[in-house]
């Protein structure tokens, strides 16, 4: 069983103080991530610890960690300047950092965060950070062993999973979670600016979530979405034997476009959701292992046409 870690430099779960959100720097995710990575590189080059950085600007080491991870942190421009002094940043490095600070502020949008924050009381504590990434990624690659990713779930499929996970959830909260899922799915309509590549184990088709009628509708929905130019849905049949996906298990690979006006490209993130938490992996080795897994899964998966035929066959079987 995979161990779930809540907070480490390359594997972290977002921590938030809801009472301070209005004062936080809440710029778009990509500039914040680029800024955090640059500050982390400068700190390491100067051989300073997160503790010494925090002491220099009256900030805790966990806050420095969140800043370097591209998460929202309350910090002023003078504090950034003090960090750059501590790191002995060059004039060019200083200019790049301060330009990213200004870009982050200029694109901050809603001071309370993304639209999904309205649903924060009915989702997991990691969800805000995940949605910040999903909203700005331009390529979404998922491999699922047992359940469909949220971007492809019909309302009734989603409803069945919510009730299974929390039978005592109120009807109002169930509907709010379904509404959240529906709003997320609007990104699929963006066309080639948002590419969706979904790889499914045959087990996903065989588990009768919500019963035969729900599954029939769900699989018909998959065949329709799969015909969109920016969406690829492929199935790995049980007959293929062993492959890396069985070892890697379910995961999502999020990739990002170049940062506006700067050409910087933020590294991908692997998202792994579990019952008791979630992992956000950014380490190069972890990304490459999962890329290798994706390549091997694609090797054994049916092509899109054959996958569509399989989906139609299961849908007819469930509707019979």
C-alpha positions in Angstrom: 0.0 0.0 0.0 1.3 3.5 -0.9 2.3 5.7 2.1 0.6 9.1 2.1 2.8 11.9 3.2 1.2 15.2 4.1 4.0 17.8 3.8 7.5 17.5 2.5 9.5 19.6 0.0 8.5 17.6 -3.1 5.4 16.0 -1.7 3.0 18.3 0.0 -0.6 18.9 1.0 -1.6 22.6 1.1 -2.1 24.1 4.6 -4.4 27.1 4.8 -5.6 29.6 7.4 -9.1 30.7 6.2 -8.9 33.8 8.4 -6.0 35.3 6.5 -6.9 34.6 2.9 -8.0 38.1 2.1 -4.5 39.3 2.9 -2.7 36.7 1.0 -0.9 37.2 -2.3 -3.2 35.2 -4.5 -1.8 35.6 -8.0 -2.2 33.0 -10.7 -0.7 29.6 -10.0 2.0 29.7 -12.8 3.7 32.9 -11.8 3.7 31.9 -8.1 5.2 28.5 -9.0 7.9 30.1 -11.1 8.6 32.6 -8.4 8.8 29.9 -5.7 11.2 27.7 -7.8 13.5 30.7 -8.5 13.6 31.6 -4.8 14.4 28.0 -3.8 17.2 27.8 -6.3 18.7 31.1 -5.0 18.4 29.9 -1.4 20.2 26.6 -2.1 22.9 28.3 -4.2 23.6 30.7 -1.3 23.6 27.7 1.1 21.0 29.2 3.3 18.4 27.1 5.2 14.7 27.7 5.3 15.1 28.6 9.0 17.7 31.3 8.2 15.5 32.7 5.4 12.5 32.8 7.7 14.5 34.6 10.5 15.7 37.2 8.0 12.1 38.3 7.1 10.2 37.3 10.3 8.5 34.3 8.7 8.3 30.6 9.8 10.2 27.9 7.9 6.8 26.2 6.9 5.8 29.6 5.3 9.1 29.7 3.4 8.4 26.1 2.3 5.0 27.1 1.0 6.4 30.2 -0.7 8.9 28.0 -2.5 6.2 25.5 -3.4 4.2 28.2 -5.2 1.5 28.3 -2.7 -0.2 31.5 -1.4 1.7 33.2 1.4 1.3 36.7 2.9 4.6 38.5 2.1 5.5 42.0 1.1 7.8 43.4 -1.6 10.3 44.6 1.1 10.5 41.1 2.5 11.3 39.8 -1.0 14.1 42.3 -1.3 15.4 41.2 2.1 15.5 37.6 0.9 17.4 38.6 -2.2 19.9 40.5 -0.1 20.3 37.4 2.1 20.8 35.2 -1.0 23.3 37.7 -2.6 21.2 37.7 -5.7 22.7 39.4 -8.8 21.1 42.4 -10.4 19.5 40.1 -13.1 18.3 37.6 -10.6 16.8 40.4 -8.5 15.0 41.9 -11.5 13.6 38.5 -12.5 12.2 37.8 -9.0 10.7 41.3 -8.6 9.2 41.1 -12.1 7.5 37.8 -11.1 6.3 39.3 -7.9 4.6 42.1 -9.9 3.2 39.7 -12.4 1.7 37.6 -9.6 0.1 40.6 -8.1 -1.2 41.9 -11.5 -3.0 38.6 -12.2 -4.3 38.0 -8.7 -8.0 38.1 -9.6 -10.4 37.1 -6.8 -8.6 37.9 -3.4 -10.5 34.9 -1.9 -9.0 32.4 -4.4 -10.5 30.5 -7.3 -14.2 29.9 -7.9 -14.0 26.4 -6.4 -13.3 27.9 -2.9 -17.1 28.2 -2.6 -17.2 24.4 -2.3 -14.3 24.1 0.2 -16.6 22.8 3.0 -17.6 19.7 1.0 -14.3 18.6 -0.5 -10.9 17.4 0.9 -8.3 19.7 2.4 -6.0 19.1 -0.6 -8.6 20.2 -3.2 -7.8 23.9 -3.3 -4.2 23.3 -4.3 -5.2 20.6 -6.8 -7.8 22.9 -8.5 -5.3 25.7 -8.7 -3.1 23.3 -10.8 -6.0 21.8 -12.8 -7.3 25.2 -13.8 -4.0 26.3 -15.4 -2.7 23.0 -16.9 -2.9 22.6 -20.6 -2.5 18.8 -20.7 -4.3 16.4 -18.4 -3.1 12.8 -18.5 -4.8 10.2 -16.2 -4.5 6.5 -15.6 -7.3 4.9 -13.6 -7.5 1.4 -12.3 -11.0 1.4 -10.7 -12.9 4.7 -11.1 -13.3 7.3 -13.7 -11.6 10.7 -13.2 -13.9 13.5 -12.1 -13.6 15.3 -15.4 -15.4 12.5 -17.1 -18.0 11.4 -14.6 -21.8 11.9 -15.2 -23.8 13.4 -12.3 -25.4 10.1 -11.4 -22.1 8.2 -11.4 -20.7 11.0 -9.2 -23.7 10.8 -6.9 -23.3 7.1 -6.4 -19.6 7.6 -5.4 -20.4 10.5 -3.0 -23.2 8.5 -1.2 -20.9 5.4 -1.0 -18.1 7.5 0.6 -20.4 9.4 2.9 -23.9 7.9 3.4 -24.8 10.6 5.9 -24.0 13.6 3.6 -27.0 15.9 3.3 -28.8 16.2 0.0 -27.8 19.8 -0.4 -24.1 19.0 0.0 -24.4 16.1 -2.4 -25.8 18.5 -5.1 -23.1 21.0 -4.4 -20.4 18.5 -5.0 -22.1 17.4 -8.2 -22.3 21.1 -9.3 -18.6 21.5 -8.6 -17.8 18.5 -10.7 -20.0 19.8 -13.6 -18.3 23.2 -13.4 -14.8 21.6 -13.6 -15.8 19.7 -16.7 -16.4 22.9 -18.6 -12.7 23.0 -19.3 -13.1 20.1 -21.7 -14.9 22.5 -24.0 -11.8 24.7 -24.4 -10.5 22.6 -27.3 -6.9 22.3 -28.2 -5.8 24.6 -25.3 -6.7 21.8 -22.9 -5.7 18.3 -24.0 -7.2 15.4 -22.1 -5.6 11.9 -22.4 -7.3 9.3 -20.3 -6.2 5.7 -19.9 -8.6 3.3 -18.2 -8.2 -0.3 -17.0 -11.1 -2.5 -18.2 -12.0 -2.8 -14.5 -13.3 0.8 -14.6 -15.9 -0.4 -17.1 -16.8 -3.5 -15.2 -17.5 -2.0 -11.8 -21.2 -1.2 -11.8 -21.1 2.2 -10.1 -24.8 3.2 -9.4 -26.1 0.1 -11.2 -26.4 -1.0 -14.8 -28.5 2.0 -16.0 -26.1 4.5 -14.5 -23.1 2.7 -16.1 -24.8 2.5 -19.5 -25.3 6.3 -19.5 -21.8 6.8 -18.2 -20.2 4.8 -20.9 -22.3 6.4 -23.6 -21.1 9.8 -22.3 -17.5 8.5 -22.6 -18.0 7.6 -26.2 -19.4 11.1 -26.9 -16.6 13.0 -25.1 -14.0 10.7 -26.6 -14.9 12.0 -30.1 -13.8 15.5 -29.2 -10.6 16.6 -30.9 -8.8 17.4 -27.6 -9.8 14.2 -25.8 -8.4 10.7 -26.1 -9.9 7.8 -24.2 -8.2 4.4 -24.4 -8.9 1.2 -22.5 -6.4 -1.4 -21.3 -8.1 -4.9 -21.6 -7.6 -7.5 -18.8 -6.1 -9.8 -21.4 -2.8 -7.8 -21.7 -1.2 -9.3 -18.6 1.3 -7.3 -16.5 2.2 -3.7 -17.3 3.6 -0.7 -15.3 0.2 0.8 -14.6 -0.6 -2.1 -12.3 2.5 -1.1 -10.2 2.1 2.7 -10.5 -1.6 2.5 -9.7 -4.0 5.4 -10.4 -2.5 8.9 -11.0 -2.9 12.2 -12.9 -0.1 14.0 -14.7 -0.6 17.7 -15.0 1.5 19.7 -17.5 1.6 23.5 -18.0 2.0 26.0 -20.8 4.9 28.5 -20.9 4.5 31.4 -18.5 3.0 34.4 -20.2 5.6 36.9 -21.6 8.6 35.0 -20.1 8.8 31.7 -21.8 9.4 29.9 -18.5 7.8 26.4 -18.4 6.8 25.1 -15.0 7.6 21.4 -14.4 4.8 18.8 -14.4 3.0 17.6 -11.3 1.9 14.1 -10.5 -1.3 14.1 -8.4 -2.2 10.9 -6.5 -5.4 10.9 -4.5 -6.1 8.5 -1.7 -8.8 8.0 0.8 -6.9 9.7 3.6 -5.1 12.4 1.7 -3.2 13.2 -1.5 0.3 13.4 -2.9 1.7 16.2 -5.2 4.9 14.9 -6.7 7.3 17.2 -8.5 10.7 15.5 -8.2 12.3 14.8 -11.6 12.7 11.1 -10.9 9.1 10.7 -9.9 7.9 12.5 -13.0 10.1 10.4 -15.2 8.9 7.1 -13.6 5.3 8.1 -14.2 6.1 9.2 -17.8 7.6 5.7 -18.3 4.4 4.2 -16.9 2.2 6.3 -19.2 4.3 5.1 -22.2 4.0 1.5 -21.1 0.2 1.8 -20.5 -0.2 3.3 -24.0 1.8 0.4 -25.4 -0.8 -2.2 -24.1 -3.9 -0.1 -24.5 -6.4 -0.5 -27.3 -6.5 2.4 -29.8 -9.2 5.0 -29.6 -11.5 3.2 -32.1 -11.2 -0.2 -30.5 -11.7 1.4 -27.1 -14.9 3.2 -28.3 -16.2 -0.1 -29.6 -15.6 -1.7 -26.2 -17.3 1.1 -24.4 -20.4 0.8 -26.7 -20.4 -3.0 -26.1 -20.5 -2.6 -22.4 -23.1 0.2 -22.6 -25.4 -2.1 -24.6 -24.8 -4.9 -22.1 -25.8 -2.8 -19.2 -28.9 -1.4 -20.9 -30.2 -4.8 -22.0 
